Each structure stands twice: as C-alpha cells, then as structure tokens.
Amino acid sequence: MVTVEAPANRPEGPRAPVEPKAASWASEYPFESHWLDVSALTRDEAVATPGAQLPHAAGGATVLGASVRGGNSPLWLHYLDEGPRDAPVVVLLHGNPTWSFYWRKLVVALRGRFRCIVPDHLGCGLSDRPQGWTYRLADHVDNVQRLLTHLQVQRFSMVVHDWGGAIGMGVATERPADVQKLVITNTAAFRSQDIPLSIASCRIPVFGKVAVLGFNGFAVAATIRAVEKKLSPQARAGLLAPYGNAHDRLATLRFVEDIPMKASHPSWERLKQVEEKLPVLADKPMLLLWGDADFCFTPKFRATWQRHFPKAEVHAWTDVGHYVMEDAAERVIPLVERFL
C-alpha cells in the first residue's frame, strides 16, 4: 500500500527535493519514507502509492472540502512508519519550522516496541509544497486524520511539540476514545495573547515575506534561539535541509500567519473548539515535558496545561529551550519510554 521511493508525479513537490540517504546528516535519519496523497475530497478516497483505496471511515465518507485545493494534482504527504505493525501506536507531531527529523532520536528509541507514525505536515519536511493551499489549523488536523484512517489506526498515544500540539489535540478531541496517552512538550492548544515580538514581526505583510521566505529568517533563527546548547552541524543541517528556497519555505510563513490572535482570524473558531473540548481528555494519562528557557512557549503555557490537566506528570528544566529534543533528548527519552 506504500512506497519507499518518492512518487514520480509531484507537480506540487519541493523545488529542491531532499534525499536523506545522500545527505551529510544521513546517519541522523535512518528511516524509510512513505507517502499519502491527501488531495482527495473525502478521507476514504485518499490513496497512497501505488493507488490502494482507503477503507470507509465510520459512518461513511467525511467531506473535508476546505482543505482541498482545486485541480487534479496529487498532494503528497510524507510520513515515517517505523516499528512492528502490530505494536502499540505512537503518533509524533512536529511544529514550525521543524519536520519529522526533529523526532529522530525518540523514534529510534521507541521503534523496537512501538509503531511510530510521524508525518511531515503539508509544506514541511519532505512533503509537497502547494502554493495555493490554505495551511490552516483545521486542514492540518484533517490531514492527520486522513493518515490515521488510511493506516487503519484505531488506538494510539500521541507526542506533540509546537504547532503539533494544536493539531494533535484537534485530532485527539475528535476521537477521545481512541487516545491512550499524551506527551506534551512546549506547545499550546488554547488561545493566548502571548506572542514574542520576533514572531509577531514575521506577520507584518512585507517584512514577513522578506524575512521568512527571502532569508529563511524563521528557521535559521530557530537553530539559535530555540536551543540552549549549540546544535551539532548534522542536526542544524538536517533541521534546515527542507527549507532551502522561498518556494519551499511557504508553510513556515503560513504557520506564523495562522496564529489566531483575535476572533476575526480564520483559525480562531477551530482553536476555540479544540480548547473547549480539552476536558474530554481529562482522564488520559499525560506527561508534560517542558523547556522552561523557551522564549516562545514560556512556563506560563506549561502552567495553563497544568490547570487543564492537574493530574499530569510534569518535568520542567530551566536549562532547556524550545527544541526540547535537541537540548535534552537524553532526559526526554527515558521518561517517555517509562510513561508509554
């Protein structure tokens, strides 16, 4: 049902496709690639190379019209599927401006006993770069739902970071009975007026395009500001590899633009729905792992999670920044292994 080679027909693909096995950081990313066409109007029509049909979702097909760009071109979502197919499933969701590479160390640690499913959100990593797509929260949620439906995943735990939190909780709150455990790291799934000036400035129409698309300012700055210790050359190269030109950086800008700061924003209502439905997850075991030196998702965000989920197990570190897996993988991995 899947292929380990990039689809030949990728009219919406990156202008500078990345080949991990030929990269200087190949040893950091020892995984096989899988692909799913998420352009279909309904979840059960989405197909993976070479064209196997998805089973019907419960209750029939679910129309996801807002997330579908016009035209007949496929939209290829890249994902990892590592570990035994009959093992407990763990879904790992990255944020902006990272990709599945961010979870590499945790996947290597878990894949012997768990099935790790790790998508690159559309526009990120090795996935396609549709220039006319919406890049809204609701549509990223729908893509993860499509992927889980395609893989016939019925029960899963979830590990999230950054935008992966809002996307993941969007999925989890829609199907709480399927959720087993949750690992939350430096993210939010609720409305907030706290946004760093450096990120807010990227939302200024002309400046944002020049800084993010022209100079890759968001991703490059993150390799410095999002960590407390210096990244290795391989880690830095891997994190930046998919974002080598303006065309391939569009999602980086769109994610910033999609932060809903007021009720008139297109994603405000969807995020509000996620926030209001968080109580349906109140009985789920939750592990909060937080870099308290994060300039963006500060300890204030962690405290909000703790108010929503007072029973959560919490570990916070003052010497860890936003990229928790880069600063503290050796602390995170044992905690996640034990928790799961």
C-alpha positions in Angstrom: 0.0 0.0 0.0 3.0 2.3 0.3 6.2 3.1 -1.5 9.7 3.8 0.0 10.5 5.9 -3.1 9.3 9.5 -3.7 6.3 9.5 -6.1 7.2 10.3 -9.7 4.3 12.7 -10.2 4.9 15.6 -7.8 3.8 18.8 -9.5 3.3 20.4 -6.1 6.6 19.0 -4.7 9.6 20.9 -3.4 11.7 22.8 -5.8 14.8 21.4 -4.1 13.8 17.9 -3.1 15.8 16.5 -0.1 17.3 13.0 -0.3 18.1 12.0 3.3 20.2 8.9 2.4 22.5 11.1 0.4 22.7 14.0 2.9 25.6 14.8 5.3 23.1 14.0 8.1 22.0 10.6 6.8 23.1 8.8 9.9 20.8 11.0 11.9 17.7 10.0 9.9 17.9 6.2 9.4 14.3 5.8 8.2 12.3 4.7 5.1 9.9 7.2 3.6 6.2 6.6 3.0 3.7 8.8 1.1 0.0 9.5 1.1 -2.0 11.6 -1.4 -4.2 13.8 0.8 -5.8 15.8 -2.1 -8.9 13.7 -2.2 -12.2 15.3 -1.3 -13.0 12.6 1.3 -10.8 10.8 3.8 -11.7 7.4 2.4 -10.7 8.5 -1.1 -7.1 9.4 -0.2 -4.7 6.9 -1.7 -1.1 6.0 -1.2 1.3 5.0 -3.9 0.6 2.8 -6.0 -3.2 3.6 -5.6 -4.7 1.4 -2.9 -8.1 2.7 -1.7 -8.7 3.6 1.9 -11.5 1.9 3.9 -14.6 3.9 4.7 -14.5 6.0 7.9 -17.0 5.1 10.5 -20.4 6.4 9.4 -19.4 6.8 5.8 -17.2 9.4 4.0 -16.4 12.6 5.7 -16.2 15.7 3.4 -13.2 17.8 4.1 -13.8 20.4 1.4 -12.0 23.4 3.0 -8.7 21.6 3.0 -8.7 20.6 -0.7 -7.0 22.8 -3.3 -8.6 22.9 -6.7 -7.3 20.9 -9.6 -6.3 17.3 -10.1 -2.7 17.3 -8.9 -1.9 15.0 -6.0 -0.7 16.4 -2.7 1.9 14.1 -1.3 2.2 13.9 2.5 5.4 12.3 3.6 5.5 10.2 6.8 7.5 7.7 8.7 6.0 4.4 9.8 8.6 2.7 12.0 8.3 -0.4 14.2 6.2 -3.5 14.3 2.8 -3.1 12.6 1.0 -4.9 15.4 2.7 -2.9 18.2 1.1 -0.1 20.2 0.9 3.1 18.0 2.6 6.4 18.9 1.9 9.4 16.7 4.5 12.1 16.8 3.6 15.5 15.5 6.2 18.3 14.8 5.7 22.0 14.7 7.1 25.0 12.8 9.8 25.2 11.4 10.7 21.6 12.1 9.8 18.3 10.5 9.9 14.6 11.3 13.7 14.9 11.6 13.0 16.6 15.0 11.7 13.3 16.4 14.5 11.2 15.1 16.1 10.2 18.4 12.8 9.3 20.0 11.7 7.3 17.1 15.0 5.3 17.1 14.5 4.6 20.9 10.8 3.6 20.6 10.6 1.7 17.3 11.7 -1.6 18.7 8.5 -1.8 20.9 6.1 0.7 19.3 4.8 1.6 15.9 5.9 5.2 15.4 3.9 7.2 12.9 5.5 10.6 12.1 4.1 12.8 9.4 5.6 15.9 7.8 2.8 18.4 7.8 2.0 19.6 4.2 4.5 22.2 3.2 7.1 20.8 5.7 9.9 18.3 5.6 9.7 16.0 2.6 6.0 16.7 1.9 4.6 18.7 -1.0 4.7 22.5 -1.1 1.3 23.5 -2.6 1.4 27.3 -3.1 -2.4 27.6 -3.2 -3.3 25.5 -0.2 -4.9 27.0 2.9 -2.3 26.0 5.6 -5.0 26.4 8.2 -5.1 24.5 11.5 -8.3 22.7 10.6 -6.7 21.4 7.4 -3.6 20.1 9.1 -5.9 18.3 11.6 -7.8 16.8 8.6 -4.5 15.5 7.1 -3.5 13.7 10.2 -7.0 12.2 10.4 -6.7 11.1 6.8 -3.3 9.4 7.5 -4.7 7.5 10.6 -7.7 6.4 8.6 -5.5 5.2 5.8 -3.3 3.2 8.2 -6.4 1.9 9.9 -5.1 3.1 13.3 -7.8 2.8 15.9 -5.9 3.3 19.2 -2.9 5.5 19.7 -0.8 7.6 22.0 0.5 10.9 20.9 3.6 13.0 21.4 3.4 16.7 20.3 5.5 19.8 20.1 4.9 23.4 19.0 2.1 23.5 16.3 1.9 19.7 16.7 0.0 20.5 20.0 -2.9 22.3 18.4 -3.0 19.9 15.5 -2.7 16.8 17.8 -5.3 18.0 20.2 -7.6 18.7 17.3 -7.3 15.1 16.4 -7.5 13.8 19.9 -10.5 15.8 21.0 -12.4 14.5 17.9 -11.8 10.8 18.9 -11.0 10.7 22.6 -12.0 7.1 23.0 -9.1 6.2 20.7 -6.5 8.1 22.7 -4.4 6.1 25.2 -1.7 8.5 26.5 -0.5 12.0 25.7 3.0 13.5 25.9 3.0 17.3 25.7 6.2 19.4 25.0 6.4 23.1 24.6 3.2 23.8 22.8 -0.3 25.2 23.1 -3.8 24.0 22.2 -5.6 27.0 23.5 -5.9 30.7 22.7 -3.3 33.1 24.0 -2.3 36.7 23.5 1.3 35.9 24.4 3.4 36.1 21.2 7.1 37.1 21.1 7.9 40.2 19.2 10.3 38.3 16.9 7.4 36.0 15.8 4.8 38.8 15.6 7.1 40.7 13.3 7.0 37.9 10.9 3.3 38.5 10.5 3.9 42.0 9.1 2.9 41.6 5.4 6.0 42.8 3.5 8.6 42.3 6.2 7.4 38.8 7.0 7.7 37.6 3.4 11.2 39.1 3.0 12.4 37.7 6.3 10.9 34.3 6.2 10.7 33.5 2.5 13.7 35.5 1.3 16.2 35.0 4.1 14.8 31.9 5.8 14.9 34.1 9.0 12.5 32.0 10.9 14.1 28.6 10.6 17.7 29.9 10.8 16.9 32.0 13.9 15.3 28.9 15.5 18.5 26.9 15.3 20.0 29.6 17.6 17.1 30.9 19.7 15.2 27.6 20.2 18.1 25.8 21.9 20.2 26.4 24.9 23.2 24.4 23.7 24.8 24.6 20.3 23.4 22.3 17.7 25.8 19.8 16.0 26.5 20.6 12.3 24.5 17.5 11.4 21.5 18.5 13.5 21.5 22.0 12.2 21.8 20.9 8.6 19.0 18.3 9.0 16.6 20.8 10.5 17.2 23.4 7.7 17.5 21.0 4.8 13.9 21.1 3.5 13.8 24.9 3.6 16.5 26.0 1.1 14.5 28.4 -1.1 11.5 30.7 -0.8 9.1 28.3 -2.6 9.9 25.6 -0.1 9.5 27.9 2.9 5.9 28.9 2.3 4.5 26.8 5.2 6.9 28.4 7.6 5.3 31.7 6.9 1.8 30.4 6.8 2.1 28.8 10.2 3.1 32.1 11.7 0.2 33.8 9.9 -2.2 31.2 11.2 -1.7 32.1 14.8 -5.2 33.3 15.8 -4.8 36.4 17.9 -8.4 37.7 17.5 -11.9 36.4 16.9 -11.9 37.6 13.2 -9.0 35.3 12.4 -9.9 32.3 10.2 -8.5 29.7 12.7 -9.9 31.4 15.8 -13.1 29.3 15.9 -11.2 26.0 15.2 -8.7 26.6 18.0 -11.6 27.7 20.3 -13.3 24.3 19.6 -10.1 22.5 20.4 -9.7 24.4 23.7 -13.3 23.9 24.8 -13.1 20.2 24.1 -9.9 19.6 26.1 -11.9 18.3 29.1 -12.8 15.2 27.1 -9.2 14.2 27.6 -9.1 14.8 31.3 -8.9 11.1 32.2 -6.0 10.4 29.8 -2.5 9.8 31.3 -0.5 12.9 30.4 3.3 13.6 30.6 4.3 17.3 30.4 8.0 17.8 29.4 8.9 21.4 29.3 11.9 23.5 28.4 11.4 26.5 30.7 14.0 28.5 28.9 11.7 28.6 25.9 11.4 32.2 24.5 8.0 31.4 22.9 6.1 28.7 24.9 7.2 30.0 28.3 6.4 28.4 31.7 3.2 30.4 31.6 2.0 28.0 28.8 3.0 25.0 30.9 1.0 26.4 33.8 -2.0 26.6 31.6 -1.7 22.9 30.6 -1.4 22.1 34.3 -4.6 24.0 35.0 -6.4 22.0 32.3 -4.8 18.7 33.4 -3.9 18.9 37.1 -3.2 15.1 37.2 -0.5 15.3 34.6 3.1 14.2 35.4 5.3 17.2 34.9 9.1 17.6 34.3 10.4 21.1 33.6 14.0 22.2 33.0 15.4 25.7 33.3 18.4 24.9 31.0 16.3 23.6 28.1 14.8 25.7 25.3 12.1 25.4 22.8 13.7 22.5 20.9 13.4 20.1 23.8 14.5 17.1 21.8 17.7 18.9 20.7 18.6 20.2 24.2 17.5 17.3 26.3 16.9 14.1 24.4 18.8 12.1 27.0 16.3 13.2 29.6 13.2 13.0 27.5 13.7 9.5 26.1 13.8 7.6 29.4 10.8 9.5 30.7 8.8 8.8 27.5 9.8 5.1 27.4 8.7 4.6 31.0 5.5 6.5 30.6 4.4 4.6 27.5 
